[in-house]
Every structure is written in structure tokens, then in C-alpha cells.
Amino acid sequence: MPVTNLLQQRFIWHLTRFCASTSRLNETCAAIFEEADLHEEWVAHRVATGSEVAAAAAEFHAWIR
């Protein structure tokens, strides 16, 4: 379980006093986490081959959209 789920759970609790299930948060956010992982891998690969970070990130966003 990503630490992000625990942070989200705490934030939801702070705002609403509702205890959201971390497994449900993980289900809901899995696609977002996957996209973030893909972004990180893409940028790291492109930077290793000589690209600038900003250009690699822009290239990824153009590709994913």
C-alpha cells in the first residue's frame, strides 16, 4: 500500500471525519499512480539519453494525451 493512501486517508478524515478504506483509495488511485510511474520512467530514460528534464516531461505529456 503506497504511503500516499495513508496521507489521503488522514486528509479525508481531517476534512470530513470519514474513515476511508486505504484499499478503496488504492483502487481509486491506481491509474494515477501508474501514470506517475510511467512519467518517472520516461523522463529518467530520456534524460539518460541526453534530453532536458522539461523537454522529456513535455514529450511524455504529448504522448500520453
matplotlib code that plots the C-alpha trace (Angstrom):
import matplotlib.pyplot as plt

x = [0.0, 1.5, 2.1, 0.0, -3.1, -2.4, -1.9, -5.1, -6.9, -5.7, -6.6, -10.1, -10.6, -9.4, -11.9, -14.9, -14.4, -15.0, -12.5, -12.0, -10.6, -7.0, -7.7, -10.5, -8.3, -5.7, -8.3, -9.5, -6.0, -4.2, -4.4, -3.0, -0.1, 0.6, 0.7, 3.1, 5.4, 5.3, 6.2, 9.1, 10.5, 10.0, 11.8, 14.6, 15.2, 15.1, 17.4, 19.9, 19.9, 20.7, 17.3, 16.4, 14.0, 11.4, 11.6, 11.2, 8.2, 6.6, 7.2, 5.6, 2.5, 2.1, 2.4, 0.0, -2.7]
y = [0.0, 3.3, 5.9, 8.3, 6.2, 6.8, 10.5, 10.7, 8.8, 11.2, 14.2, 12.9, 12.2, 15.7, 17.3, 15.1, 12.7, 9.8, 7.0, 6.0, 2.5, 2.6, -0.4, 1.6, 4.6, 2.4, 1.1, 4.5, 6.0, 3.0, 4.5, 7.8, 6.0, 4.0, 7.2, 8.8, 5.8, 5.8, 9.5, 9.0, 6.1, 8.0, 11.2, 9.2, 7.3, 10.5, 12.4, 9.4, 9.7, 13.5, 15.2, 18.1, 17.2, 19.8, 18.7, 15.0, 15.8, 17.8, 14.9, 12.4, 14.6, 15.0, 11.2, 10.2, 12.7]
z = [0.0, -1.0, 1.7, -0.3, 0.6, 4.3, 3.7, 1.7, 4.4, 7.1, 4.9, 4.3, 8.0, 8.8, 6.4, 6.9, 9.9, 7.5, 7.7, 4.0, 3.4, 2.2, -0.1, -1.7, -2.0, -3.7, -6.1, -7.0, -7.5, -9.1, -12.6, -11.4, -9.6, -12.8, -14.9, -12.4, -12.6, -16.4, -16.3, -14.0, -16.1, -19.4, -18.1, -16.5, -19.8, -21.9, -19.5, -19.6, -23.4, -23.3, -23.2, -20.8, -18.0, -19.0, -22.7, -21.7, -19.4, -22.2, -24.6, -22.2, -21.7, -25.5, -25.9, -23.1, -24.1]

ax = plt.figure().add_subplot(projection="3d")
ax.plot(x, y, z, "-o")
ax.set_aspect("equal")
plt.show()
